[in-house]
Amino acid sequence: MPLSTQSQADDEQYVLVASLDNARNLSNLLKAITFKDHAIFSATPNGLKVTVEDSKCLQANAFIQAEIFQEFTIREDSVGFQVNLTVLLDCLNIFGGSAAPGVSTALRMCYRGYGYPLTLFLEEGGVVTVCKINTQEPEEPVDFDFCSTNVTNKVILQSESLKEAFSELDMTSEVLQITMSPSPPYFRLSTFGNSGNAHYDYPKDSDMMELFRCDKTQTNRYKMSLLKPSTKALALSCKVSVRTDSRGFLSLQYLIRNDDGQICFVEYFCCPDEEVEEEWLQSVE
């Protein structure tokens, strides 16, 4: 493959080199977190983490482990930069992003360090295209302080069942209410839209429920506009872990298999909609 014939001397000028035989294994994951123009790339010897945020209320992270790449070389403890995600995706699909069997775009991604562009070498059918994308100094991602020790409730579902729920719930609702409880209804999704209130319940012994661990009853509401971007990750995933912590913050972890059957993860963090909760409490009083 032409991309692998670059000289070692060329590689030494880069602080990060990452190669994939199939660029779709990166572009599909990035599409799952594309809801804002810019993304923060953080590389460590363990792999690549790509973060997208929306007004300190929503954060999405895509994790691509170093083993997923055919080559992953990093010459510093950590490398970080910010790029325009829309431009990056356009470059990754420059050959049309064909899903035809036996046809794939090879990718070699190189970064020289602060102030330098992100350079992509893309090759398909013997044709090589080079793209250079301007980088910016990365902003510090919001720390949602979501740690496993504070998790009060957790369920793991087959993604199909969550897709089915979203197709039946009323998406005109401004919020999605999630109830998790050690007693019935166990795990309930509720909407309050134009066609009235709708509930979707999961029994804890459902075939679709792989894990049910709830320590206390919790009901929280989340802005539907914040959760909608996560449906892109849901569409690609085979399992989803739904967790809430003691503050009502929501973590959605999606397990995604790439074209080569390797496992990657996309995680969404969402803060509860406090305004709606306050209005709801006032209306109850």
Secondary structure in CASP SS format (residue, H / E / C, confidence):
PFRMAT SS
TARGET T0000
AUTHOR 0000-0000-0000
METHOD secondary structure of the structure
MODEL  1
M C 1.00
P H 1.00
L H 1.00
S H 1.00
T H 1.00
Q C 1.00
S C 1.00
Q H 1.00
A H 1.00
D H 1.00
D H 1.00
E H 1.00
Q C 1.00
Y C 1.00
V C 1.00
L E 1.00
V E 1.00
A E 1.00
S E 1.00
L E 1.00
D C 1.00
N C 1.00
A C 1.00
R H 1.00
N H 1.00
L H 1.00
S H 1.00
N H 1.00
L H 1.00
L H 1.00
K H 1.00
A C 1.00
I C 1.00
T C 1.00
F C 1.00
K C 1.00
D C 1.00
H E 1.00
A E 1.00
I E 1.00
F E 1.00
S E 1.00
A E 1.00
T E 1.00
P C 1.00
N C 1.00
G E 1.00
L E 1.00
K E 1.00
V E 1.00
T E 1.00
V E 1.00
E E 1.00
D E 1.00
S C 1.00
K C 1.00
C C 1.00
L E 1.00
Q E 1.00
A E 1.00
N E 1.00
A E 1.00
F E 1.00
I E 1.00
Q E 1.00
A H 1.00
E H 1.00
I H 1.00
F C 1.00
Q C 1.00
E E 1.00
F E 1.00
T E 1.00
I E 1.00
R C 1.00
E C 1.00
D C 1.00
S C 1.00
V E 1.00
G E 1.00
F E 1.00
Q E 1.00
V E 1.00
N E 1.00
L H 1.00
T H 1.00
V H 1.00
L H 1.00
L H 1.00
D H 1.00
C H 1.00
L H 1.00
N C 1.00
I C 1.00
F C 1.00
G C 1.00
G C 1.00
S C 1.00
A C 1.00
A C 1.00
P C 1.00
G C 1.00
V C 1.00
S C 1.00
T C 1.00
A E 1.00
L E 1.00
R E 1.00
M E 1.00
C E 1.00
Y E 1.00
R C 1.00
G C 1.00
Y C 1.00
G C 1.00
Y C 1.00
P C 1.00
L E 1.00
T E 1.00
L E 1.00
F E 1.00
L E 1.00
E E 1.00
E E 1.00
G C 1.00
G C 1.00
V E 1.00
V E 1.00
T E 1.00
V E 1.00
C E 1.00
K E 1.00
I E 1.00
N C 1.00
T C 1.00
Q E 1.00
E C 1.00
P C 1.00
E C 1.00
E C 1.00
P C 1.00
V C 1.00
D C 1.00
F C 1.00
D C 1.00
F C 1.00
C C 1.00
S H 1.00
T H 1.00
N H 1.00
V E 1.00
T E 1.00
N E 1.00
K E 1.00
V E 1.00
I E 1.00
L E 1.00
Q E 1.00
S H 1.00
E H 1.00
S H 1.00
L H 1.00
K H 1.00
E H 1.00
A H 1.00
F H 1.00
S H 1.00
E H 1.00
L C 1.00
D C 1.00
M C 1.00
T C 1.00
S C 1.00
E C 1.00
V E 1.00
L E 1.00
Q E 1.00
I E 1.00
T E 1.00
M E 1.00
S C 1.00
P C 1.00
S C 1.00
P C 1.00
P C 1.00
Y E 1.00
F E 1.00
R E 1.00
L E 1.00
S E 1.00
T E 1.00
F E 1.00
G E 1.00
N C 1.00
S C 1.00
G E 1.00
N E 1.00
A E 1.00
H E 1.00
Y E 1.00
D E 1.00
Y E 1.00
P C 1.00
K C 1.00
D C 1.00
S C 1.00
D C 1.00
M C 1.00
M E 1.00
E E 1.00
L E 1.00
F E 1.00
R E 1.00
C E 1.00
D C 1.00
K C 1.00
T C 1.00
Q E 1.00
T E 1.00
N E 1.00
R E 1.00
Y E 1.00
K E 1.00
M H 1.00
S H 1.00
L H 1.00
L H 1.00
K C 1.00
P C 1.00
S H 1.00
T H 1.00
K H 1.00
A H 1.00
L H 1.00
A H 1.00
L H 1.00
S E 1.00
C E 1.00
K E 1.00
V E 1.00
S E 1.00
V E 1.00
R E 1.00
T E 1.00
D E 1.00
S C 1.00
R C 1.00
G C 1.00
F C 1.00
L E 1.00
S E 1.00
L E 1.00
Q E 1.00
Y E 1.00
L E 1.00
I E 1.00
R E 1.00
N C 1.00
D C 1.00
D C 1.00
G C 1.00
Q C 1.00
I E 1.00
C E 1.00
F E 1.00
V E 1.00
E E 1.00
Y E 1.00
F E 1.00
C E 1.00
C C 1.00
P C 1.00
D C 1.00
E H 1.00
E H 1.00
V H 1.00
E H 1.00
E H 1.00
E H 1.00
W H 1.00
L H 1.00
Q H 1.00
S H 1.00
V H 1.00
E C 1.00
END
